[in-house]
Amino acid sequence: MEILKNKKLWIKNILIPVLLGGIVALIISNFMDYNKLNKPPLSPPGFIFGIVWTVLYILMGISYGILDYKNLIDNNTKNIYYFQLLVNLLWPIAFFVFKWRLFAFIWLVLLIILIIKMIIEFYKKDKVAAYLQIPYLLWSIFASYLNIGVYLLNK
């Protein structure tokens, strides 16, 4: 396929969110208390989070890569993409490092709003790029349920 020919574009766009997510994972690794917390029903085992977030970061990079490949990135698209990524990367620091569970929940609500805004922006340019972000939105909604549950059960 023609779209896969520009390897540098794909490597860059996929590696940025994956590497940044990996750096945050290293930062929070010494602060992880997930297994010690009281958790709400449907809480997955801790190892699932790294797998899911890696897949979501890859999908994020693919979506942005589609727009980049098609030269559909303008300042608005770039700003919403990188701002939501920044908000995403700061959430685990608030939740695990600082233990600001209620703040982290509010932060997740902000992230969900930004993801919706990003999906709408991507949809205007390329439907596939937008659809690839739906798992991210759904997981973030689920994460907000887990976050508020942990807050309420561990006050």
C-alpha positions in Angstrom: 0.0 0.0 0.0 1.2 3.5 -0.9 0.3 4.8 2.6 2.9 2.5 4.3 5.8 3.6 2.1 7.0 6.6 4.3 8.5 4.6 7.2 10.0 7.5 8.9 6.7 9.3 9.2 5.1 6.2 10.7 7.9 5.5 13.1 7.9 9.1 14.3 4.2 9.3 14.8 3.8 5.9 16.5 7.0 6.2 18.6 6.2 9.7 20.1 3.1 8.6 22.1 4.6 5.1 22.9 7.9 6.4 24.1 6.3 9.2 26.1 3.9 6.7 27.7 6.9 4.5 28.5 8.7 7.4 30.2 5.7 8.1 32.3 5.4 4.4 33.2 9.0 4.5 34.4 8.3 7.7 36.4 5.3 6.2 38.2 6.7 2.6 38.6 8.1 3.3 42.1 4.7 4.8 43.2 2.4 2.1 41.9 0.0 1.1 44.6 -2.8 -0.4 42.4 -2.6 -3.9 44.0 -3.0 -2.4 47.5 -6.1 -0.3 46.7 -9.7 -1.2 47.2 -11.1 -1.3 43.7 -14.6 -1.2 42.2 -16.1 -4.2 40.4 -14.7 -4.9 36.9 -11.3 -3.7 37.9 -8.7 -5.6 35.7 -5.5 -7.0 37.0 -2.7 -4.4 37.0 -0.7 -5.9 34.2 -3.6 -5.2 31.7 -3.0 -1.5 31.9 0.4 -1.5 30.3 -0.8 -3.7 27.4 -4.0 -1.6 26.8 -2.2 1.8 27.0 0.5 0.5 24.6 -2.1 -0.5 22.1 -3.9 2.8 22.5 -0.7 4.8 22.1 0.0 2.9 18.9 -3.5 3.6 17.6 -3.1 7.2 18.5 0.1 7.4 16.5 -1.5 5.6 13.5 -4.4 8.0 13.5 -2.1 11.0 13.6 0.1 9.4 11.1 -2.8 9.0 8.7 -3.5 12.7 8.9 0.2 13.5 8.6 0.7 11.2 5.6 -2.3 12.9 3.8 -1.0 16.4 4.8 -4.2 17.1 6.7 -2.6 18.4 9.9 -3.1 22.1 10.6 -2.3 24.0 13.8 -5.7 23.2 15.4 -5.3 19.4 14.7 -1.7 19.5 16.0 -2.7 21.5 19.1 -5.6 19.3 20.1 -3.6 16.1 19.5 -0.6 17.1 21.6 -2.6 18.8 24.3 -4.7 15.7 24.9 -1.5 13.6 24.9 0.0 15.9 27.5 -3.2 15.7 29.7 -3.1 11.9 29.2 0.5 11.6 30.3 0.0 13.8 33.4 -3.0 11.7 34.7 -1.0 8.7 36.1 1.4 11.1 37.8 -1.5 12.8 39.6 -3.1 9.5 40.4 -0.1 7.4 41.4 2.8 9.8 42.3 0.8 12.5 44.1 -2.2 10.2 45.1 -4.6 13.0 44.1 -7.4 10.6 43.3 -10.3 13.1 43.1 -8.2 15.6 41.1 -7.1 12.7 38.8 -10.8 11.9 38.2 -11.5 15.5 37.2 -8.4 15.5 35.1 -9.8 12.4 33.3 -13.0 14.1 32.6 -11.0 16.9 31.0 -9.1 14.2 29.0 -12.4 12.6 27.8 -13.6 16.0 26.6 -10.3 16.5 24.7 -10.5 13.1 23.2 -14.0 13.8 21.9 -12.8 17.1 20.5 -9.9 15.3 18.9 -12.1 12.6 17.4 -14.4 15.3 15.9 -11.4 17.2 14.5 -9.9 14.0 13.0 -13.3 13.0 11.6 -13.5 16.3 9.6 -10.3 15.2 7.9 -10.3 11.4 7.8 -12.9 9.1 9.2 -10.6 6.2 9.8 -8.2 8.4 11.8 -11.2 9.3 14.0 -12.6 5.8 14.3 -9.2 4.5 15.5 -9.6 6.8 18.6 -12.9 5.2 19.7 -11.1 2.5 21.8 -9.1 5.3 23.5 -12.3 7.2 24.3 -14.0 4.0 25.7 -11.0 3.0 27.7 -10.7 6.5 29.2 -14.4 6.4 30.2 -13.8 3.1 31.8 -10.6 4.5 33.5 -12.7 7.4 34.9 -15.1 4.8 36.5 -12.1 3.0 38.0 -10.6 6.2 39.2 -13.7 7.5 41.0 -14.3 4.0 42.4 -10.8 3.9 43.8 -11.2 7.4 45.2 -14.5 6.5 46.9 -13.4 3.1 48.2 -10.0 4.4 49.6 -10.9 7.8 51.2 
